[in-house]
């Protein structure tokens, strides 16, 4: 039986390119009733059959609805679902919301609250579980038990399906060609991200080591000058260390420290710069380029100016 609209959402082990989907939720209408199905790799002995079932549903759907389609398509492709399944029939509620009002949040929960008028018990249950187990949102979804996460995931698919019905009718006629361009761009960006950028891992490894050595030696010299171990990232401790050296400063920003004629000031600036270069660039490249390829994430709908940005993906 053919399906008119099918919404799909994934929960993943992380938001990087190599991270995998471990849960898939779908929502569709069947005999005037809304049906949701959640497949969870963690408690399934038939994950490959679950993925095959999802693929079958996707093939039967006239339209495939997603919120932030590029993210979910990439994760579903990593499970073996061909990109061709999506190309001619996917819709993106995040793109629609951004085109309708670029100043509003495109968060699924925000849109569900402001457009559908719904707060979810499932969302609150998930937050309570995180607080009880002392976990943060940054810890991801994989540790959350199936009985907590599955209702939350099902609701996301349901919201996506319902939002599409509203947003497609709100999109002004003169913006529909632009929406088509946005969808075509999504497909192009998926190819660019998959191809990625070649990274010289040996160079990255060498630089990490060199900056690590520099940081170690700089910290040692700072401790020698200050006469004791102290945290050079702490403004209060930096100010106190300079007071002991007979130098009064009220701020610890780069410009202030650069104006101080003292070796300790220049060493703190050097340490900050070395830390930033090592952690932001070389540690990041080493972690991200697992196959010696850096797979970027281009945010289509992340700015109000219309330009794209690049950075961590959003599930």
C-alpha positions in Angstrom: 0.0 0.0 0.0 1.4 3.4 -1.0 1.9 6.0 1.7 1.2 9.7 1.1 3.5 11.3 3.7 6.1 9.6 5.9 8.1 11.4 8.6 11.4 10.0 9.8 13.8 10.9 12.5 17.0 9.4 13.9 18.7 9.3 17.2 22.5 8.9 16.9 25.6 8.0 18.9 26.8 11.6 18.2 26.6 14.4 15.7 29.9 13.9 13.8 29.9 12.5 10.3 31.1 9.0 11.4 28.6 8.7 14.2 25.8 6.1 13.6 22.0 6.1 14.0 21.0 3.6 16.6 17.3 4.5 16.7 14.9 5.3 13.8 11.4 6.6 14.4 8.8 7.0 11.6 5.2 8.4 11.6 2.6 8.1 8.9 -1.2 8.0 8.4 -2.9 4.7 7.9 -6.7 4.4 7.6 -7.1 7.9 9.0 -5.0 7.0 12.1 -1.5 8.3 12.8 1.0 5.4 13.2 4.4 5.7 14.8 7.1 3.0 14.8 10.4 3.1 16.7 13.3 0.7 15.9 16.1 0.5 18.4 19.4 -1.2 17.6 20.2 -1.6 21.3 17.4 -3.9 22.1 16.8 -5.5 18.7 18.1 -8.9 17.5 16.9 -7.9 14.0 18.3 -4.5 13.4 19.1 -5.2 9.7 15.5 -6.4 9.2 14.3 -3.2 10.9 16.4 -1.1 8.6 15.0 -3.1 5.6 11.5 -2.5 6.8 12.2 1.3 7.1 13.6 1.2 3.6 10.5 -0.5 2.3 8.3 2.2 3.9 10.5 4.9 2.4 10.2 3.5 -1.0 6.4 3.4 -0.7 6.1 7.0 0.5 5.2 9.7 -1.9 7.0 12.3 0.3 9.6 11.8 3.0 9.4 14.5 5.7 12.4 15.3 7.9 13.5 18.1 10.2 17.0 19.1 9.3 17.0 16.6 6.4 20.7 16.7 5.6 21.6 15.3 9.1 19.1 12.4 8.9 19.7 11.5 5.3 23.5 11.2 6.0 22.8 8.9 9.0 20.4 6.8 7.1 22.8 6.5 4.1 25.4 5.2 6.6 23.0 2.4 7.4 22.9 1.4 3.7 19.8 3.3 2.6 20.6 4.8 -0.9 20.6 8.5 -1.3 18.4 8.0 -4.4 15.5 7.1 -2.1 15.4 10.6 -0.8 16.5 12.8 -3.7 13.2 13.4 -5.5 10.8 13.3 -2.7 12.2 14.6 0.6 10.8 17.6 2.4 12.5 19.6 5.2 10.4 21.3 7.9 13.4 23.1 9.2 14.0 24.7 5.8 10.4 25.6 5.5 10.4 27.3 8.9 13.6 29.2 8.1 12.2 30.5 4.9 8.9 31.5 6.4 10.6 33.5 9.3 14.4 33.5 9.4 14.3 35.3 12.8 12.6 32.5 14.7 14.2 29.4 16.1 14.0 26.4 13.9 14.2 23.9 16.8 11.6 21.2 16.5 10.5 21.5 20.1 10.1 25.3 19.7 8.0 24.9 16.5 5.9 22.2 18.1 5.2 24.6 21.0 4.6 27.7 19.0 2.8 26.3 15.9 1.2 23.1 17.2 0.7 24.4 20.7 2.1 21.3 22.4 4.5 20.7 25.2 5.6 17.1 25.6 5.5 14.8 28.6 8.1 12.7 26.8 10.5 15.6 26.7 10.1 16.3 30.4 10.5 12.6 31.3 13.8 12.6 29.4 15.0 15.7 31.2 14.1 14.2 34.6 16.0 11.0 33.8 19.1 13.1 32.8 19.0 15.0 36.1 18.5 11.9 38.1 21.5 10.2 36.4 23.6 13.3 36.5 23.9 13.5 32.7 24.0 16.4 30.4 22.5 16.9 26.9 26.1 16.8 25.6 26.4 13.2 26.8 24.0 12.2 23.9 21.0 10.0 23.6 22.6 6.5 23.5 22.8 6.0 27.3 19.1 6.8 27.7 17.0 3.6 28.2 14.7 2.5 25.4 11.6 3.0 27.6 12.5 6.7 28.1 13.9 7.5 24.7 11.5 5.6 22.4 8.4 7.8 23.3 10.5 10.9 22.9 11.7 9.8 19.4 8.2 8.8 18.3 6.9 12.2 19.3 9.7 13.9 17.2 8.5 11.9 14.1 4.9 12.8 14.8 5.7 16.5 15.3 7.6 16.5 12.0 4.7 15.0 10.2 2.2 17.4 11.6 4.4 20.5 11.2 4.8 19.8 7.5 1.0 20.0 6.9 1.0 23.5 8.5 4.3 24.9 7.2 3.8 23.9 3.5 0.6 25.9 3.5 2.3 28.9 5.2 5.1 29.1 2.7 4.5 32.1 0.4 4.1 31.2 -3.3 7.0 33.4 -4.3 9.3 31.4 -1.9 8.5 28.0 -3.3 11.2 28.2 -6.0 13.8 29.1 -3.3 12.6 26.1 -1.3 13.3 23.9 -4.3 16.8 25.4 -4.5 17.4 24.8 -0.8 16.5 21.1 -1.2 18.8 20.7 -4.3 21.5 22.4 -2.2 21.0 19.8 0.5 21.8 17.0 -1.9 24.9 18.8 -3.2 26.2 19.5 0.3 25.7 15.8 1.2 28.1 14.9 -1.7 30.6 17.6 -0.7 30.6 16.5 2.9 31.0 12.9 2.1 34.0 13.6 -0.2 35.5 15.8 2.5 39.0 17.3 2.7 42.2 15.2 2.8 44.1 15.7 6.1 47.8 14.9 6.5 47.5 12.9 9.7 51.3 12.6 10.3 51.6 16.4 10.2 48.7 16.8 12.6 50.2 14.2 15.0 53.6 16.1 14.9 52.0 19.4 15.6 49.9 18.0 18.5 53.2 16.7 20.0 55.1 19.9 19.5 52.3 22.1 20.9 51.9 19.6 23.8 55.6 20.0 24.6 55.4 23.8 24.4 52.4 23.9 26.7 54.2 21.6 29.2 57.3 23.8 29.2 55.4 27.0 29.4 53.4 25.8 32.4 56.6 24.7 34.1 58.2 28.2 33.6 55.1 29.9 34.8 55.2 27.8 38.0 58.8 28.7 38.4 58.2 32.4 38.0 55.1 32.5 40.2 56.8 30.4 42.9 53.9 28.0 43.1 51.4 26.0 41.0 48.4 28.1 40.0 45.7 28.0 37.3 46.8 30.4 34.5 43.2 30.2 33.2 41.8 31.8 36.4 41.6 35.6 36.3 41.5 35.8 40.1 44.6 33.7 40.5 46.4 35.6 37.7 45.7 39.0 39.4 46.8 37.6 42.7 50.1 36.3 41.2 50.9 39.7 39.7 50.1 41.4 43.0 52.7 39.3 44.6 55.1 40.5 42.0 54.2 44.1 42.7 52.2 44.6 39.6 48.5 45.7 39.8 46.1 44.8 37.0 42.3 44.8 37.0 41.8 42.6 33.9 43.5 39.6 32.4 42.6 39.9 28.7 45.3 39.6 26.0 45.6 43.4 25.5 46.1 44.1 29.2 48.7 41.3 29.6 50.5 42.4 26.5 51.0 45.9 28.0 52.7 44.4 31.1 56.5 44.4 31.0 56.9 41.1 32.8 57.9 37.6 31.6 54.9 36.1 33.4 52.4 38.1 31.4 54.0 37.1 28.0 54.1 33.5 29.1 50.4 33.4 30.0 49.6 34.9 26.6 51.8 32.3 24.9 50.1 29.5 26.9 46.6 30.6 25.9 47.5 30.8 22.3 49.2 27.4 22.3 46.3 25.8 24.1 43.9 27.3 21.6 45.8 26.2 18.5 46.3 22.7 19.9 42.8 22.0 21.2 40.8 23.9 18.5 42.7 22.9 15.5 45.1 19.9 15.9 43.2 18.0 18.5 40.0 18.7 16.6 41.4 17.6 13.3 42.9 14.4 14.8 39.5 13.5 16.3 37.4 14.4 13.3 39.5 13.0 10.5 39.2 9.4 11.5 39.8 8.1 8.0 42.3 10.9 7.1 39.3 12.8 5.7 37.7 15.8 7.3 34.0 15.6 6.7 32.6 19.2 7.3 29.1 20.1 8.3 27.6 23.0 6.4 24.6 24.6 8.2 22.1 25.7 5.6 19.7 27.3 8.0 21.9 28.4 10.8 22.1 32.2 10.2 19.7 35.0 9.7 21.7 36.6 6.9 21.2 33.8 4.5 24.8 32.7 4.3 25.9 29.3 5.4 28.1 28.4 8.4 30.1 25.4 9.2 30.6 23.6 12.4 29.1 20.9 14.7 26.0 19.3 13.3 22.6 19.5 15.0 20.5 16.4 15.3 
